[in-house]
């Protein structure tokens, strides 16, 4: 029997927990992924994006609280988020995902493409993001990249770098400096024809967009896939199955005896 059917049959076991690296999600919340009327919480978003971090080594997904912390006081605050990349060299990644919760009501995905020319794409399935808000997001993320660079690879007057292992293309980068001095392409996707037709699937769109981008699916193809409403319903089930199978395969299931019984035919 499929994982989803088993969860449905045992959805009262809400104390059972699976772990996706440092993220955790209950069996109850795992089953919620399959309900088309459930709005995804930060638990769902963080668990799935953490899973993508393990599946695609060229990408790095920041937690859902990152952007809120970065701008928590109404202004930019790098010190609030510096710890989240302490163990990760983001400048050796090709893509960085930043899930953003707008006013606690709508998820969007900011994507930073780090290879060749810097590009930031904001994927908004409802198409409600204003120009001013989109520009502010872009500037905050570019400023964050500047601060990350200066914090981890300090540039000295003699042009020597604190980290000699930083690859040559990054060492020649012009990432450091003021945000206004950096040339980058900014792309707001789905502004004209937003694909979301309900009020609760924005988080699923965020996770699906991240998965497609991580798999190097072209921009135009992503736009086409998003139009297909069945894709979102199917992807809810994909998320549920991916998370359970990953946790089970890696021994990241709490209360093993109980959960084993739940997922046994």
N, C-alpha and C positions, 0 to 999 in steps of 0.2 A: 504494500500500500504506500502511496506517496506521502512524503513528509507532511504536506499540508493537510491531508485527510486525517492523519494521525494527530496533528495538533488540534484540529477541529474536534475530534472525538475526546480530547483530554484537555480542553482549554481552561479547566479549573485549576490546573497545576501551575499557578502563577508564581510560585516560589522557586521554580527551577530556573537556573541562569546559565547562559552560555557566554563565553568570553571570546572576543575578537581582539587579540592582542591586549591592549590596556582598556578597551571598551567592553562593557557588559550589557546584556539585554535579556530580559526575562522571557520565558516560554510564552507567556501571555502576550507580550509585546511582539514577539516573533510572529505569532498567529495574527495579530492585528494587521500585519503587512498585507494579508490576503483580503482584507475588508476594504472594498472600494470607497466606502464612506469615512474611513479613518484618515485623519490628517496626521502626517508623520511627525513625530517628536524628534528632539535632538538625539535621543537614544537610538532611534532608527537610522537617522542620517549618519551619526558618528560611527555606528557599528558597520554600516555598509562601506563608507568611505575608508575606514580603517582596513576593511577586507581588501579593497582595491589597492591600498598601499602594499599589501603583501603579494598580491597577484601581479602587479605591474611595477617593477622596480624603477622605472624611469619617471614615475609620477610621485607626488607627495600631496596628501590631502590634509589640510589644516582642520582642527575641530570646529564645530558649529559656533562655539563661543568666541572664536578668535576675533572676528571683525567687530563684534560687540565690545569686547575688551579693548581693542585697538582704538575705538572711538567712544568709549563708555562715558566720558565726562563731557561729551559734546565737542571734544577736540581730539586731535591725534595724540596718542600716548604709547610710544614704543615700549616703555619699561613694563607695561602691563602684559606684554605678549612675548617678551624676549625668551622666556623659558621654553616655549613650545617648539622651538627649533634647535634647542641646545644640543641634541644628539643627532641632528640631521643636517647634512650639507646640501642646502637647497640649491646652490649654484651648480651642483652636479646633476640636478634633475632637469628633465625636459619640460615637464608640465606641473603646475601647482594649482590645486583646487581650493577655493575659498567659499564654502557655503555661507550664505548670509540670510538671516531672518529679519525681514523688514517689519518693524513694529509688532513683532510677535504674531504676525498673521499670515505671512507669505514668504516662502523660501525661494531664493534665486541662487544661481551659481556664478561666481566670478572665476575665470580661468586665466592663469598667467602662462603664456607660452615662452619658455626660456631659451629655446633653440634659435640660432640665427637672430633675426630681428625680433625684438621684444614686442609682444602683442597681448593685450588683455581683452578677453571676450566676456561679456556679461549675458548670461542666458536666463531670460525671464519668461516663463511659460504663460504668464497672464498679460505681459506687455504693459504693465502699469508703472514701470520705473521711469521717473522723469529725467530729462536731460541733466538737470542740475545734480540730482542724486547720483546718476551714472558717472558724471564727471568727478564728483567728490570721491566715489569709490575708487575710480582709476587713480586719482592723485594720492589717495591714502595708501594704496597698494604699492605704487611706485616709490613713495617716500619710505614705506616699510622695507622695500628691497634695498634702497639706499642705506638705511640704518643697519640692515642685516649685513650688508657688505662691509660697512665701516666697523661694525662691532666684531665681526669674525676675521676680517682680513684688513687690518689697519694699514693705511697707506702712509708711508713715511716720506719725508722730503727728498730722500735719495731714490724714491720709486721702488724700494724693496718692500716685499710683502711679508707679513708675519707668518703666513702659511705658505711655505715653498712648494707644497704638493698641489696647490690650486692649479688646475690645468691652464694651458697657455691662452686659450680663447677667453677664459674668464679673466685672467690677469690683464688682458688688453681691453677688457670691457670698460665702458664709460658709465657703468651703473652708479658709481658713487657721484655725489654732487646734489644739487638742488633738483627737486622734481621737475621744475620748469625747464631744466637744461637737457632732460633726457627725451630722446625721440622714441615714441612708441605708437603702435597702431591700436586704436580703440574700436571695439566692435560690439554693438548692442544687438543681440539676436532676438528675433521674434517680435520686434516692435510693430511691424505692419500686420502680421497674421499670427497672433498668439495661439498656440495649440490647445491650451487648457480650457475646458468647457465646464468645469465644476469648481467648487471652492475648497477641495481637499486633496488634490493630487499633485500640488506643487512640489512637495518633497520627493515624490516618486520621480517626477521629471528631473529634479536635480541629480538624483542617483543614476538615472538612466543616461542623462547627458554626460555625466562623469565617466560612466562605463564606456560609452561610445567613443568619447574623446580619447580615453586611455587606450582603446583598441585602434586608434588612428583612423577612425571613420571620418571621411571628408565632411566639411561644413554643410554643403548642399544636401548630402545624404542624411545628415542629422536632421536638417530642416524637413525633409520628406518623411522620415520615420516618425517624427513628432506629430505629424498630421493624423497619423493612424491611431484612433482612440483605443483600439484593441491592444496596441503596444503597451500602453500604461497598465492595463489590467494584467497582461501577461508578465510584465516586468515586476509587478508586486510579488508574483509567485516565484520569479527568478531570484529576487532578493531573499525571500524566505528560505528557499532551497540552498542558495549559495552560502548563506550564513550558517545554517545548521550543518551542512556537509563539511564546511571548513572547520568549524569548532569541533565536530566529532572526530575528524581526521587528525586534528592536532591535540586531542586530549584536553580541550578547553571547555569542558562541560562540568558544571557544579552539580552536586548530588547525583552522581553517576548512576546509582542503582535506580533511583526514581525515574530519571530521564531515560535510561535504557528501557524501562518498562513502557514509558510513554511512546517511544519510537520503535517498539517491537510489533510486528504484525499480530 
